[in-house]
């Protein structure tokens, strides 16, 4: 009998019944009790500490803020989805501008070079953010594939202020991940960065060199996919 089978045999023949998981105390990773204002302050502090840029927008005027960001960054070609309300609103607002809107609901093989070589920025929605770590969390879909947040030089993310949670545990609990883990959730805590053996930090080597978060306050929240 192999060692593995011997161990399994002993477990199956336990006289005191089956093993049960011990009770766990998750208090250390939750229950921060921050107000929405405190969450925003913490989120902005931490994401700004790693070169993330936060811009606040009022109500339905967020697309005006987006247009200013695109002009300031010199963005001429913007990759974005079509179906999500964030993308749909952005398309309507930018329809008569000089910014070329690049469709992303295509097979990656058909526009891989275009995405890596000639797209200036990618626009995505977010599902929420984490105040404790200054992180965004995204749930990519065919309409908003993960590469539009990982490849273009500039990633612009639209965040509704009310979707901030205190900790990652709170996100997992509030979204019911224990009963339905997302297949491809992204946690983003700033632009792409890497360091060499001399600990020289460089941004944008393997992904976006800039991350701009447009935080939308008040008004009706931009809809989320279900």
N, C-alpha and C positions, 0 to 999 in steps of 0.2 A: 504494500500500500504506500502510495506517495505521501510525502509530508503534507501536501495540500489536502488530500483526501482524509488523512488522519485528523487534521485540524477540523475539517468540516464535520467529520463523524462525531468528534467530541462535542461540537456545538449542537448537533442535532440530538444528541443523547443527554443533554443537560437535565439534571433531575429537578432543578428549581424553575422550570418553565422557560419560555422564550425570553430573549433579551429585549429590553425596552429602552427607548432613547431617554437620556436623563433630561430633567427639566432645565431649561436655559433661561438666564436672565439677560434680556437685551437692553436693559436700562442704560448701559454705557454708550450705546449707539443711537439713542433716541431721546425724546422728552427734553428737548432744549427749551421749549416754551418761548421762542422768539416771536415778536410781533411781525407783521408784514413789513413794516418799515425797517426793523432790525435785520430781517432776512435780506432785503435789498441792499442795505449798507454792507453787510458781510459778503454777499455775493459779489458786489462791485469791487470791494477791496481785494478779495482774493483773485478774481479773474484779471483785474488790472495789474496785480503784482507779477503776472506772467505775460504781460504785454497784450492782454485782451482789452479791447476798447468798448466802453459802454456808452450808448447814447440814448437819452430818454425822449419819448414821444408821447404826446397827449392824444388820447382817444383815437378817432379815425384819421388823424393827420399823420399816421406813421408812414404812409407812402410818400408824403412830402419829405419827411426825414430821409427815407430811402433814396429819393432822387438826389438830395443834397450829398449823401454819402457817395453815391455813384459818381457824381461830378467831382467831388473832392479827391476821390481815389483814381480818377481818370478811367473809369470802367466803360468800355465800349461794347463788350459782349458779355451778357449776363446769362448764366445757365440757371434754369428754374423749372419747376413742374407746371402743371396745368390745372389739376383738379382740386388740390388743397386750397382752401380759402385764402391763405397767405399768398400763394402763387397767383391765384385768380385776381386778387385785388392789385397785386403788383403789376400784372400784365395790363389791366385796365388803366392804371395810373401812368404807365410808361409807354403806352401804345403810340403816342404822338411825339415821342422824344427821339433822340438820335441813338439811344442805346438799343443794340440788337439783342433780341430775346432768343436764347438758344434752347430748343426743346431737349429735354433729357430723357423722355420716355422712349428711348431707342436702345437696341441691343448695343452693348459697349463696343463690340467688335466693329460696328459700322461707323463709329465716330471717336474711336480711341485717340487717334492722333490729334483730332480737333480739340478734344477735351484737354489734353495735356499741353498743347502748343498755342492755342489761340483763344481760349476762354479766359476772360479777365477775372471773373468772380462767380461764385455760386451763392444762390439765395435759398435758404431753407426755413421751414417752420421749426418749432421745438415743442416737445411735449411738456417741458418744464425745466426747472433748474434746482440746484442744491446750494443752499446758503453756506453750509459748513465748509465746503471745498471750492466754491466758486466754479461749479461745473454745470454745463448744459446737458440735458439728455434728449436724444433724438431717437425716433423709431423709423428708420428708413422704409420706404414703400416703393413699388414700381414707379409711382408718380414722382417721388423724391428719393432716388437711389443714393446710397451712402457716398458714392464717389463725388457728388457735387459739393459735399462738405469736406472731402479729403484731398481733392486734387487741385482745383483752381487756386491761384495765388492769394485770393481774398475770399474768405468765407463770411457772409453776412447772414446772421441768424435773427429771426423775429421771436421775441420772448414776451408773453403776456405776464405782467407783474404778479398777478394773483396765482400763477402756477408754481411759484417758488415753494419748496419744502425745506425743512430744517436740515435733514440728513439724508444720505442715500437709503438708509433703512426705512425712513418715512416714505420715500418714493416707492420702494418695493412693497411696503405694506399698503399704502394708499391705492396703488395700481393693481393689487392682487396678483403679483407675480408668482406667488407660491402656487396658485391654481392655474396659471397660464403664462409661463415665462415667454417674453418676446424672443423671437428667433434672432434678432439682429439689433439690439439696442446699442446706441453709441453714447459714451460719456466724453464730453469735450471740455477741457479745462485750459483753454488758451490756444494760440496758434501752434503750428508744428515746431518742435525744437529738438535739437540734438547737440551732443558735446563730444569733442575728441578726447584723446588720452591726456591732453594738457588741461582738460576741463574748460575749454573755450566754448561757450554756448553760442549756437547759431540757430537762427529762425528761418523756417521755410525751406529747409533742405529736402524734406520728404513729404511736404504737404503745404497747406496755406501758410504764408508768412505773416498774414494779418487775419485777426478775428474781430469782427465788429458785431456787437450785440445791440439790437434796437429793442429797448424795453418799452413796451406799450402800457400806459397807465389809463385807468378809467375807461368809460365808454363800454360798448359791447365787445366782449372778448372775441378774437378771431377764432372761428370754429376749428375743432379738431376732428381728425378722422377717427372712426371707430372700427 
